[in-house]
Amino acid sequence: MKSRDTLIRLKRFQADERRRQVIQIETMVAEFERMAGELDREIKAEEAKAGIIDPSHFAYPTYARAATARRDNLRGSADDLKIKLEDARSALADALDDLKMVETLDDREKASERSIAAQ
């Protein structure tokens, strides 16, 4: 009985940990996308101020060039995190399935014990 309770607590802990990982990755992706959006607005403002929108132009603003590189890096990082997010969601689903299976087995065993004790 005690080992079943320990196993259930372990599976709940694992599921909670996976859930925290998913939330953390989702938060990071959202933050990276927000920052990339802000950089887009800053790049457009800098281009409008300079009157040059062609990055290959010799007088293209240095800040706009640097912000573009930073924005592209953020988007690349967000894309990498989205792949990790899918893996984390899959791991969460597996952990929840394991927890459900253990809880179901525990419920069956308890019901069986109750029916034996009632006889």
Secondary structure, DSSP 8 states (H G I E B T S, - for coil): -HHHHHHHHHHHHHHHHHHHHHHHHHHHHHHHHHHHHHHHHHHHHHHHHHT---TTSTT--HHHHHHHHHHHHHHHHHHHHHHHHHHHHHHHHHHHHHHHHHHHHHHHHHHHHHHHHH-
